[in-house]
Amino acid sequence: QWKSWLVRGAYFLVAYSILVTVWLGLLLIGATSVANVLLWPAAALAIPTAVYTAFLFAQAKGRDLWQSPLLSVHLLVHALLAGGAVWLMIAGLNSAVDETIAHNFTLVVLGISLATLIGEVLTTHPTVDARRAMSMILGRPFGAWFWGGGVLLGHILPGLLLLTGIEQSLLAPLMILAGIFAIERCWVLAPQRIALS
């Protein structure tokens, strides 16, 4: 069923997995120049792999919060942020990787992620159910996850660590990854708490 984002997403995931596996295999056998050619198609496939879930969720017409056009942006930014966090960890553990670039990239994407969250929170959602789901995310029962886990632990504290330059190679990235988990948990669970009838 080619109209289903479950099918489209499966193909994106399989194609991306194959490409990244081949890329890694080429690196392991020392074919670096050939592996580098695969980085561009891998990067191109990484985008739909990261955001297809937004379109899959949008097919659930009864879950109004998932109809937001910002959801795909939200997922893309989180994918970039997760990549920056892992890059920062690798840079902290491997002196051959330039930590300055990883640090700056992660800090910029962290700011963009916080801005998209603020945009989503300040957006007036068009339906009662979408507003109710957002109210659950900001208040009860998910407010602690969103504000404490997503905003404070996942954005503000690692941002301060990165800005002050006192970040540990593992602490700030792990906080960021935990924050992404907390926010995605809220976005997945809150709309499902609203009865469909």
C-alpha positions as CSV (number, residue, x, y, z in Angstrom):
1,Q,0.0,0.0,0.0
2,W,2.1,2.8,-1.3
3,K,-0.1,5.5,0.2
4,S,0.8,4.3,3.6
5,W,3.7,6.0,5.4
6,L,4.3,2.7,7.2
7,V,5.3,1.2,3.9
8,R,7.2,4.2,2.7
9,G,9.0,4.5,6.0
10,A,10.0,0.8,5.9
11,Y,11.6,1.3,2.5
12,F,13.4,4.4,3.7
13,L,14.7,2.6,6.8
14,V,15.8,-0.5,4.8
15,A,17.5,1.6,2.1
16,Y,19.3,3.8,4.7
17,S,20.4,0.8,6.7
18,I,21.8,-0.9,3.7
19,L,23.7,2.2,2.6
20,V,25.1,2.9,6.0
21,T,26.2,-0.8,6.4
22,V,28.0,-0.7,3.0
23,W,29.6,2.6,4.0
24,L,30.8,1.1,7.3
25,G,32.0,-2.0,5.5
26,L,34.0,0.1,3.1
27,L,35.6,2.0,5.9
28,L,36.6,-1.2,7.7
29,I,38.4,-2.6,4.6
30,G,40.1,0.7,4.0
31,A,38.2,1.9,1.0
32,T,37.8,5.4,2.4
33,S,37.5,7.2,-0.9
34,V,34.6,5.0,-2.1
35,A,33.0,5.2,1.4
36,N,33.1,9.0,1.2
37,V,31.1,9.0,-2.0
38,L,28.3,7.2,-0.1
39,L,28.1,10.0,2.5
40,W,25.9,12.2,0.3
41,P,23.2,9.7,-0.6
42,A,23.3,8.5,3.0
43,A,22.7,12.1,4.2
44,A,19.9,12.4,1.7
45,L,18.2,9.2,2.9
46,A,18.8,10.2,6.5
47,I,16.3,13.1,6.2
48,P,13.2,11.0,5.2
49,T,14.3,8.3,7.6
50,A,14.2,10.9,10.4
51,V,10.9,12.6,9.5
52,Y,8.7,9.9,8.0
53,T,7.2,9.2,11.5
54,A,5.5,12.7,11.3
55,F,3.7,11.7,8.2
56,L,2.9,8.2,9.6
57,F,1.4,9.9,12.7
58,A,-0.5,12.4,10.6
59,Q,-2.3,9.5,9.0
60,A,-3.9,8.9,12.5
61,K,-6.6,11.5,11.8
62,G,-8.1,11.1,15.3
63,R,-5.0,12.4,17.0
64,D,-5.1,16.1,16.3
65,L,-1.8,17.1,17.8
66,W,-0.1,14.9,15.3
67,Q,-1.6,16.9,12.5
68,S,0.8,19.8,13.3
69,P,3.0,20.8,10.3
70,L,5.7,21.5,12.9
71,L,6.0,17.8,13.8
72,S,8.3,16.9,10.8
73,V,10.5,19.9,11.6
74,H,10.5,18.8,15.2
75,L,11.7,15.3,14.3
76,L,14.3,16.5,11.9
77,V,15.8,18.9,14.5
78,H,15.8,16.1,17.1
79,A,17.6,13.8,14.6
80,L,20.3,16.5,14.0
81,L,20.5,17.1,17.8
82,A,20.9,13.4,18.6
83,G,23.6,13.2,15.9
84,G,25.4,16.3,17.4
85,A,25.2,14.7,20.8
86,V,26.8,11.4,19.6
87,W,29.4,13.4,17.6
88,L,30.3,15.3,20.7
89,M,30.7,12.1,22.7
90,I,32.9,10.6,20.0
91,A,34.9,13.8,19.8
92,G,35.4,13.7,23.6
93,L,36.6,10.2,23.5
94,N,38.7,10.3,20.4
95,S,41.3,13.1,20.0
96,A,41.4,12.5,16.2
97,V,37.9,14.1,15.9
98,D,37.7,17.9,16.0
99,E,35.7,18.6,19.2
100,T,35.3,22.3,18.3
101,I,33.1,21.6,15.3
102,A,31.1,19.0,17.2
103,H,30.7,21.5,20.1
104,N,29.5,24.4,17.9
105,F,27.2,22.2,15.8
106,T,25.5,20.7,18.8
107,L,25.2,24.1,20.5
108,V,23.5,25.7,17.4
109,V,21.2,22.7,16.9
110,L,20.3,22.8,20.6
111,G,19.2,26.4,20.2
112,I,17.2,25.6,17.1
113,S,15.5,22.7,19.0
114,L,14.6,24.9,21.9
115,A,13.2,27.5,19.4
116,T,11.0,24.8,17.7
117,L,9.7,23.7,21.1
118,I,8.8,27.2,22.0
119,G,7.1,27.6,18.6
120,E,5.1,24.5,19.1
121,V,4.1,25.5,22.7
122,L,3.1,29.1,21.6
123,T,1.2,27.9,18.5
124,T,-2.6,28.1,18.9
125,H,-3.7,24.6,18.0
126,P,-6.8,24.6,15.8
127,T,-8.9,21.9,17.5
128,V,-10.0,21.2,21.1
129,D,-8.3,17.8,21.2
130,A,-5.0,19.3,20.0
131,R,-5.2,22.0,22.7
132,R,-6.1,19.3,25.3
133,A,-3.1,17.2,24.3
134,M,-0.8,20.2,24.5
135,S,-2.3,21.1,27.9
136,M,-1.4,17.6,29.1
137,I,2.2,18.0,27.9
138,L,2.6,21.4,29.6
139,G,0.7,20.5,32.7
140,R,-0.5,17.1,34.0
141,P,0.3,14.3,33.5
142,F,3.4,15.0,31.3
143,G,4.6,18.4,32.5
144,A,7.4,17.0,34.6
145,W,8.6,15.0,31.6
146,F,8.4,18.0,29.3
147,W,9.7,20.9,31.5
148,G,12.0,18.8,33.7
149,G,13.3,16.2,31.3
150,G,12.9,17.8,27.9
151,V,13.5,21.5,28.5
152,L,15.7,21.7,31.7
153,L,17.7,18.5,31.5
154,G,17.7,18.2,27.7
155,H,18.2,21.8,26.6
156,I,19.0,24.4,29.3
157,L,21.6,22.5,31.4
158,P,23.6,21.0,28.5
159,G,23.3,24.4,26.7
160,L,24.9,26.0,29.8
161,L,27.6,23.4,29.9
162,L,28.4,23.9,26.3
163,L,28.3,27.7,26.5
164,T,30.6,27.9,29.5
165,G,33.0,25.4,28.0
166,I,32.9,23.2,31.2
167,E,31.0,20.3,29.5
168,Q,32.1,16.8,30.1
169,S,32.5,14.7,27.0
170,L,29.7,12.5,28.1
171,L,27.5,14.5,30.5
172,A,26.1,17.1,28.1
173,P,25.4,14.7,25.2
174,L,23.7,12.2,27.6
175,M,21.5,15.0,29.0
176,I,20.6,16.0,25.4
177,L,19.7,12.4,24.5
178,A,17.6,12.0,27.7
179,G,15.8,15.2,26.9
180,I,14.9,14.1,23.4
181,F,13.5,10.9,24.8
182,A,11.4,12.8,27.4
183,I,10.0,15.1,24.7
184,E,9.2,12.4,22.2
185,R,7.5,10.4,25.0
186,C,5.2,13.3,25.7
187,W,4.4,13.8,22.0
188,V,3.6,10.1,21.5
189,L,1.6,9.5,24.7
190,A,-0.4,12.7,25.3
191,P,-2.6,12.6,22.2
192,Q,-3.4,8.9,22.9
193,R,-4.8,9.9,26.3
194,I,-7.7,11.6,24.6
195,A,-10.7,9.5,23.9
196,L,-11.7,9.2,20.3
197,S,-15.5,9.2,21.0
